[in-house]
Structures are given as C-alpha cells and as structure tokens.
C-alpha cells in the first residue's frame, strides 16, 4: 500500500509540475516584456484636429506644444489641475484661443471621460472648422499625449469610453529621449529605478482599472 501510495504521489507531483510550466513560462514572458507591452505608439498622422495632454509631467506639455505648432489647425485640450502650465503658456505668448483647460479631472479615467464630454460639447464647431479647412469632414482625429509607459492604460480606457466610429484616436507618447530613456531602458525595465517604479505603478493601476471600473 505504501509503495502504491508513493507512486500515486510521485505521479501527482509530476503532472502538477507539468501543468504549471505554461503558467511559469507566461509569467516569465510577461516579466521580461512588460515594459514594452505597456507602451503604445502610433505614427504621427498627417492631420490632427484635437491634441489632448494628460496631466503630470513637463515633458507632456512641451511635446504637445511642439505638436500644436506642427498642426496649427488643431485645438489643444490640456489637463491642468492648477492652471500651472496654462500660466506658463500665457507668459510665453502662446495663442490661448487654441487651448482649452480641463481642470476638473482627478485621475486618468476621469481625464478620458472629461475629453469625451469636451468633444461632445465642441463637436459641431470642430467639424465645421475641419470641413472648411479640408473640404472633406472625414473622422475627427484626436491625438493623446502622455508618458510612453502610461499609454497602454490610456488605450484600454479610451477604447472603453470612445465608441463613436467617426472619431479616430492616435496614441502619441512623448519621445523617449525627452526622459533621457532609450528603448533598452524600456526593454530591460528592471535595471532602472525610475523606469521600474513607472512599470510597477502602471501594473497596479491597470489591475485597479480592470477589477474596479
């Protein structure tokens, strides 16, 4: 009986270990690639109608300003809780008629919802201006600007909030060099404390979004 029981126990251990190998492999794959998986980047399109900047970093505002200068017909919506960046833009003489400030958002999802509400309110004027300029309305093109490691979570949220097929979203992260990062820093994310902290924070917030939204 003891020999038979021992054989059964050994067989159970063998099949148990066999069954967890795929999960261990998946876990290792995710660990090694999570930095890259968190990033989303579209090519900058030939036209943008709206540029939306998520709050949180100087780099986002500065890159959005470059995009705004590249696309003078686009309206810039800036999430700016305390109007700190809008004051800087005013001081620098930026044409504030092209800028709308979103100052009621408290987190990324509320920013995405705030953008949706803003687009709903201003859609007629945006479409009219686009039709006059292009003589071809087409989809409303919105570029979203944030930290590269923030973009996957933004994409999940934008896809859950924007279901209108006449709106096209472009994910335009701030270039890595603006943070003094390289693609290797993202790929080997655990080697840099700054990138590691970003990745850890994004994973936590992604799980919170999936389970509590």
Secondary structure per residue as TSV (DSSP state, phi and psi in degrees):
chain	resnum	aa	ss	phi	psi
A	1	X	-	360.0	-41.4
A	2	X	H	-67.0	-37.8
A	3	X	H	-64.2	-44.0
A	4	X	H	-64.4	-41.6
A	5	X	H	-64.1	-40.3
A	6	X	H	-62.5	-38.5
A	7	X	H	-65.5	-41.8
A	8	X	H	-63.4	-41.1
A	9	X	H	-66.2	-40.4
A	10	X	H	-64.6	-40.2
A	11	X	H	-65.7	-39.4
A	12	X	H	-63.5	-43.1
A	13	X	H	-61.7	-41.4
A	14	X	H	-61.8	-49.0
A	15	X	H	-69.7	-31.0
A	16	X	H	-65.0	-47.3
A	17	X	H	-62.9	-38.3
A	18	X	H	-63.7	-37.2
A	19	X	H	-73.4	-27.6
A	20	X	H	-89.4	-9.2
A	21	X	H	-59.1	-46.2
A	22	X	H	-60.1	-38.4
A	23	X	H	-69.6	-38.1
A	24	X	H	-65.0	-40.1
A	25	X	H	-64.0	-41.6
A	26	X	H	-64.1	-42.2
A	27	X	H	-62.4	-40.3
A	28	X	H	-66.4	-40.7
A	29	X	H	-61.5	-45.8
A	30	X	H	-64.5	-41.3
A	31	X	H	-60.9	-44.5
A	32	X	H	-73.2	-24.9
A	33	X	H	-116.2	4.3
A	34	X	H	-62.2	-34.3
A	35	X	H	-60.0	-47.3
A	36	X	H	-66.8	-39.0
A	37	X	H	-66.1	-26.4
A	38	X	H	-76.4	-16.6
A	39	X	-	-92.4	143.5
A	40	X	-	-138.1	132.5
A	41	X	-	-147.0	124.2
A	42	X	-	-98.1	152.1
A	43	X	-	-62.1	144.1
A	44	X	-	-64.8	123.6
A	45	X	-	-73.9	172.3
A	46	X	S	-74.4	-17.5
A	47	X	-	-147.7	141.3
A	48	X	-	-131.0	139.8
A	49	X	S	-100.4	-30.8
A	50	X	E	-139.2	137.1
A	51	X	E	-115.6	123.7
A	52	X	E	-116.2	128.0
A	53	X	E	-111.8	122.1
A	54	X	-	-76.0	143.0
A	55	X	S	-71.5	155.8
A	56	X	S	135.7	-28.1
A	57	X	-	-145.6	146.1
A	58	X	H	-59.1	-39.4
A	59	X	H	-58.5	-35.5
A	60	X	H	-65.1	-41.9
A	61	X	H	-69.1	-43.8
A	62	X	H	-65.1	-39.9
A	63	X	H	-69.8	-38.7
A	64	X	H	-62.9	-36.0
A	65	X	H	-64.1	-39.9
A	66	X	H	-61.2	-43.7
A	67	X	H	-63.9	-39.9
A	68	X	H	-63.1	-37.7
A	69	X	H	-71.8	-30.9
A	70	X	H	-73.2	-32.0
A	71	X	-	-120.1	80.4
A	72	X	T	-64.6	-17.0
A	73	X	T	-87.6	-4.7
A	74	X	S	-86.4	145.6
A	75	X	E	-94.5	137.1
A	76	X	E	-103.2	120.0
A	77	X	E	-105.7	118.9
A	78	X	E	-114.5	119.7
A	79	X	E	-79.3	112.9
A	80	X	-	-145.3	91.9
A	81	X	T	-53.9	-45.2
A	82	X	T	-111.5	14.2
A	83	X	S	58.8	24.9
A	84	X	H	-67.1	-47.2
A	85	X	H	-74.2	-32.3
A	86	X	H	-65.0	-35.3
A	87	X	H	-65.3	-38.3
A	88	X	H	-65.2	-42.6
A	89	X	H	-62.4	-43.1
A	90	X	H	-61.8	-42.6
A	91	X	H	-61.1	-36.7
A	92	X	T	-82.0	-1.1
A	93	X	T	79.1	22.0
A	94	X	-	-68.9	140.5
A	95	X	-	-68.1	97.2
A	96	X	G	-70.9	-10.5
A	97	X	G	-64.9	-20.7
A	98	X	G	-90.2	1.0
A	99	X	E	-120.7	134.9
A	100	X	E	-118.2	137.3
A	101	X	E	-101.5	125.8
A	102	X	E	-102.4	108.1
A	103	X	-	-120.2	15.6
A	104	X	-	-107.8	-2.5
A	105	X	-	-84.2	147.0
A	106	X	-	-119.6	-11.5
A	107	X	S	-157.1	177.1
A	108	X	H	-62.2	-43.5
A	109	X	H	-64.2	-38.6
A	110	X	H	-68.3	-29.2
A	111	X	H	-67.3	-43.6
A	112	X	H	-63.0	-43.0
A	113	X	H	-66.3	-36.4
A	114	X	H	-64.5	-39.3
A	115	X	H	-64.3	-41.3
A	116	X	H	-60.1	-44.0
A	117	X	H	-64.4	-40.7
A	118	X	H	-63.5	-43.8
A	119	X	H	-63.6	-40.4
A	120	X	H	-61.8	-40.4
A	121	X	H	-70.4	-36.8
A	122	X	H	-106.2	9.9
A	123	X	H	-61.6	-43.3
A	124	X	H	-60.4	-46.1
A	125	X	H	-69.0	-35.9
A	126	X	H	-63.9	-45.5
A	127	X	H	-67.7	-38.2
A	128	X	H	-64.5	-43.2
A	129	X	H	-65.3	-39.5
A	130	X	H	-67.5	-41.2
A	131	X	H	-65.7	-38.4
A	132	X	H	-65.8	-41.4
A	133	X	H	-74.1	-37.9
A	134	X	H	-105.6	-16.3
A	135	X	S	55.3	28.5
A	136	X	-	-163.1	100.7
A	137	X	-	-58.8	-54.8
A	138	X	-	57.4	-172.5
A	139	X	-	-73.5	152.2
A	140	X	E	-76.6	123.4
A	141	X	E	-101.4	119.3
A	142	X	E	-119.6	124.5
A	143	X	E	-100.2	127.5
A	144	X	E	-102.9	129.0
A	145	X	E	-119.1	128.2
A	146	X	-	-163.9	-172.5
A	147	X	-	-63.4	141.6
A	148	X	G	-54.1	-39.3
A	149	X	G	-78.1	-6.0
A	150	X	G	-91.8	-13.8
A	151	X	H	-73.8	-31.6
A	152	X	H	-63.9	-44.2
A	153	X	H	-65.5	-39.6
A	154	X	H	-60.5	-41.4
A	155	X	H	-63.9	-43.9
A	156	X	H	-57.9	-43.2
A	157	X	H	-69.9	-43.7
A	158	X	H	-62.3	-39.2
A	159	X	H	-67.4	-28.8
A	160	X	H	-80.9	-23.0
A	161	X	H	-98.8	-41.5
A	162	X	-	-97.9	107.6
A	163	X	-	-111.2	-1.9
A	164	X	-	-74.9	118.2
A	165	X	T	-72.1	-11.0
A	166	X	T	-87.2	4.9
A	167	X	E	-116.8	130.1
A	168	X	E	-116.3	126.1
A	169	X	E	-99.9	135.6
A	170	X	E	-118.7	131.8
A	171	X	E	-98.0	110.3
A	172	X	-	-122.4	78.6
A	173	X	-	-66.6	154.8
A	174	X	-	-61.6	134.6
A	175	X	-	-56.1	144.9
A	176	X	G	-56.9	-37.0
A	177	X	G	-64.1	-21.0
A	178	X	G	-67.6	-19.5
A	179	X	G	-103.9	4.8
A	180	X	T	60.7	34.5
A	181	X	-	-104.4	161.7
A	182	X	-	-126.5	170.4
A	183	X	H	-62.1	-30.7
A	184	X	H	-66.7	-34.2
A	185	X	H	-62.8	-37.1
A	186	X	H	-74.1	-42.3
A	187	X	H	-65.4	-45.4
A	188	X	T	-103.2	60.7
A	189	X	G	-62.0	-27.9
A	190	X	G	-72.9	-12.8
A	191	X	G	-83.5	-18.1
A	192	X	-	-112.5	125.8
A	193	X	H	-60.6	-42.5
A	194	X	H	-63.5	-48.6
A	195	X	H	-66.7	-39.8
A	196	X	H	-60.8	-42.0
A	197	X	H	-64.8	-40.4
A	198	X	H	-61.2	-47.4
A	199	X	H	-62.4	-45.7
A	200	X	H	-59.9	-43.8
A	201	X	H	-64.3	-42.2
A	202	X	H	-66.6	-38.1
A	203	X	H	-62.6	-45.4
A	204	X	H	-60.3	-44.1
A	205	X	H	-71.9	-31.3
A	206	X	H	-64.4	-45.5
A	207	X	H	-63.5	-39.2
A	208	X	H	-62.7	-40.7
A	209	X	H	-64.9	-45.3
A	210	X	H	-66.0	-37.8
A	211	X	H	-93.8	-21.4
A	212	X	H	-119.3	-6.7
A	213	X	-	-80.7	360.0
